[in-house]
Amino acid sequence: MCIRDSKYREYLENAPLVRVRLDEVIVYGLPILQGIPVEGSSIANLIEGKVLYASRMPGALYVYGFVKSFNAEELKKLGFEKIKTYQAGFEKSLYCAVGAYGESEYPCIIEKLDFEKGEAVLRTKYTGKIDVIKVSKIRLTQDYLEEYVEV
């Protein structure tokens, strides 16, 4: 075990769960949470599977759910040159940092994104008001080892 793994364990292993309203924070590093929400019914006929949440940014569509496939050609006709799908549960154990605007950041991991309730469930020892969530490209394993992922 290296020092970094032991620090992750120290800060996160027994950290309590914290629920954060997604409409009350700024999220960095996770495009699906940075875009403008898209009504699922407007793209449902172009996506095979169940869409739980979707958002858009200029030229890009981000879809979260149980996606089997999508009609890229038709989505491109709607102006989406880039289509990124996230399978439900992909966010589990993504390393992140939380804090208040302009203050120190504290370590956290994402347990779940609950789009039905509009919240993120995080594991952190930070007890202050959370204004910012910064998501990294690191997923922590059960042993607190780093795995790099594309978000």
JOTANOR-V998276 format. One record per residue. N is the residue number from 1. PHI is phi in radians with two decimals (NA if undefined). PSI is psi in whole degrees, -180 to 180 (999 if undefined). OMEGA is omega in whole degrees, 0 to 359 (999 if undefined). Layout:
n:N phi:PHI psi:PSI omega:OMEGA
n:N phi:PHI psi:PSI omega:OMEGA
This chain:
n:1 phi:NA psi:134 omega:179
n:2 phi:-1.67 psi:173 omega:183
n:3 phi:-1.08 psi:-42 omega:182
n:4 phi:-1.06 psi:-46 omega:179
n:5 phi:-1.04 psi:-43 omega:181
n:6 phi:-1.18 psi:-33 omega:177
n:7 phi:-1.21 psi:-42 omega:175
n:8 phi:-0.98 psi:-48 omega:181
n:9 phi:-1.06 psi:-45 omega:180
n:10 phi:-1.02 psi:-44 omega:184
n:11 phi:-1.44 psi:-26 omega:191
n:12 phi:-2.07 psi:-22 omega:189
n:13 phi:-1.00 psi:-46 omega:181
n:14 phi:-1.92 psi:20 omega:180
n:15 phi:-1.21 psi:141 omega:179
n:16 phi:-1.29 psi:162 omega:175
n:17 phi:-1.43 psi:139 omega:179
n:18 phi:-2.25 psi:133 omega:178
n:19 phi:-1.77 psi:131 omega:183
n:20 phi:-2.21 psi:128 omega:177
n:21 phi:-1.21 psi:126 omega:183
n:22 phi:-1.17 psi:-26 omega:180
n:23 phi:-1.46 psi:2 omega:180
n:24 phi:-2.00 psi:5 omega:181
n:25 phi:-2.30 psi:161 omega:171
n:26 phi:-1.78 psi:131 omega:181
n:27 phi:-1.97 psi:129 omega:176
n:28 phi:-1.96 psi:147 omega:171
n:29 phi:1.54 psi:-2 omega:179
n:30 phi:-2.31 psi:94 omega:188
n:31 phi:-0.91 psi:-37 omega:182
n:32 phi:-1.07 psi:-27 omega:180
n:33 phi:-1.65 psi:1 omega:180
n:34 phi:-1.80 psi:-14 omega:183
n:35 phi:-1.54 psi:-178 omega:177
n:36 phi:-1.58 psi:130 omega:181
n:37 phi:-1.00 psi:144 omega:179
n:38 phi:-2.04 psi:134 omega:176
n:39 phi:-1.13 psi:122 omega:183
n:40 phi:-0.99 psi:-35 omega:182
n:41 phi:-1.15 psi:-24 omega:181
n:42 phi:-1.29 psi:-18 omega:180
n:43 phi:-2.15 psi:-3 omega:186
n:44 phi:-1.00 psi:-37 omega:181
n:45 phi:-1.29 psi:-8 omega:179
n:46 phi:-1.83 psi:-1 omega:182
n:47 phi:-2.24 psi:127 omega:176
n:48 phi:-1.56 psi:124 omega:183
n:49 phi:2.15 psi:-168 omega:182
n:50 phi:-1.91 psi:121 omega:177
n:51 phi:-1.58 psi:120 omega:178
n:52 phi:-1.65 psi:-28 omega:180
n:53 phi:-2.85 psi:147 omega:176
n:54 phi:-2.56 psi:149 omega:176
n:55 phi:-2.51 psi:164 omega:181
n:56 phi:-2.33 psi:151 omega:170
n:57 phi:-2.33 psi:167 omega:182
n:58 phi:-0.89 psi:117 omega:177
n:59 phi:1.35 psi:1 omega:185
n:60 phi:-2.33 psi:144 omega:176
n:61 phi:-2.17 psi:132 omega:179
n:62 phi:-2.07 psi:128 omega:185
n:63 phi:-2.22 psi:132 omega:180
n:64 phi:-2.08 psi:131 omega:177
n:65 phi:2.77 psi:-148 omega:179
n:66 phi:-1.89 psi:77 omega:188
n:67 phi:-1.67 psi:124 omega:177
n:68 phi:-1.61 psi:-44 omega:179
n:69 phi:-2.84 psi:173 omega:178
n:70 phi:-2.61 psi:158 omega:180
n:71 phi:-1.57 psi:89 omega:184
n:72 phi:-1.05 psi:-39 omega:182
n:73 phi:-1.08 psi:-46 omega:180
n:74 phi:-1.22 psi:-37 omega:177
n:75 phi:-1.15 psi:-36 omega:177
n:76 phi:-1.14 psi:-34 omega:177
n:77 phi:-1.11 psi:-25 omega:177
n:78 phi:-1.50 psi:1 omega:177
n:79 phi:1.75 psi:8 omega:180
n:80 phi:-1.73 psi:95 omega:178
n:81 phi:-1.29 psi:-32 omega:180
n:82 phi:-2.01 psi:129 omega:176
n:83 phi:-2.19 psi:121 omega:181
n:84 phi:-2.11 psi:126 omega:177
n:85 phi:-1.90 psi:144 omega:177
n:86 phi:-2.12 psi:121 omega:177
n:87 phi:-1.27 psi:140 omega:180
n:88 phi:-0.91 psi:131 omega:180
n:89 phi:1.67 psi:-7 omega:181
n:90 phi:-1.00 psi:-27 omega:187
n:91 phi:-1.33 psi:-15 omega:184
n:92 phi:-0.96 psi:124 omega:176
n:93 phi:1.29 psi:17 omega:172
n:94 phi:-1.22 psi:132 omega:180
n:95 phi:-1.32 psi:140 omega:180
n:96 phi:-2.59 psi:176 omega:175
n:97 phi:-2.29 psi:144 omega:179
n:98 phi:-2.26 psi:161 omega:177
n:99 phi:2.98 psi:-175 omega:177
n:100 phi:-1.70 psi:159 omega:179
n:101 phi:-0.89 psi:130 omega:174
n:102 phi:1.22 psi:9 omega:180
n:103 phi:-1.97 psi:178 omega:179
n:104 phi:-1.07 psi:153 omega:178
n:105 phi:-1.79 psi:148 omega:181
n:106 phi:-2.15 psi:145 omega:183
n:107 phi:-1.19 psi:149 omega:175
n:108 phi:-2.71 psi:167 omega:168
n:109 phi:-2.30 psi:149 omega:178
n:110 phi:-1.48 psi:128 omega:174
n:111 phi:-1.60 psi:-40 omega:184
n:112 phi:-2.87 psi:145 omega:168
n:113 phi:-1.82 psi:119 omega:181
n:114 phi:-1.91 psi:93 omega:184
n:115 phi:-1.26 psi:-26 omega:178
n:116 phi:-1.12 psi:-41 omega:179
n:117 phi:-1.61 psi:-9 omega:180
n:118 phi:1.21 psi:39 omega:182
n:119 phi:-2.49 psi:160 omega:172
n:120 phi:-1.90 psi:139 omega:176
n:121 phi:-1.85 psi:117 omega:185
n:122 phi:-2.05 psi:156 omega:172
n:123 phi:-1.98 psi:115 omega:181
n:124 phi:-2.77 psi:154 omega:175
n:125 phi:-1.62 psi:-3 omega:179
n:126 phi:-1.17 psi:133 omega:184
n:127 phi:-2.01 psi:-3 omega:180
n:128 phi:-1.44 psi:-178 omega:177
n:129 phi:-1.22 psi:132 omega:180
n:130 phi:-1.71 psi:118 omega:177
n:131 phi:-1.89 psi:-24 omega:187
n:132 phi:-2.36 psi:138 omega:171
n:133 phi:-2.17 psi:124 omega:177
n:134 phi:-1.95 psi:115 omega:183
n:135 phi:-1.66 psi:134 omega:180
n:136 phi:-1.72 psi:180 omega:175
n:137 phi:-1.71 psi:24 omega:180
n:138 phi:-1.98 psi:130 omega:171
n:139 phi:-1.89 psi:135 omega:178
n:140 phi:-1.67 psi:132 omega:177
n:141 phi:-1.33 psi:177 omega:177
n:142 phi:-1.03 psi:-28 omega:179
n:143 phi:-1.61 psi:10 omega:179
n:144 phi:1.14 psi:31 omega:173
n:145 phi:-1.59 psi:150 omega:182
n:146 phi:-1.50 psi:137 omega:170
n:147 phi:-2.21 psi:132 omega:179
n:148 phi:-1.57 psi:135 omega:182
n:149 phi:-2.31 psi:161 omega:176
n:150 phi:-1.65 psi:124 omega:178
n:151 phi:-1.96 psi:999 omega:999
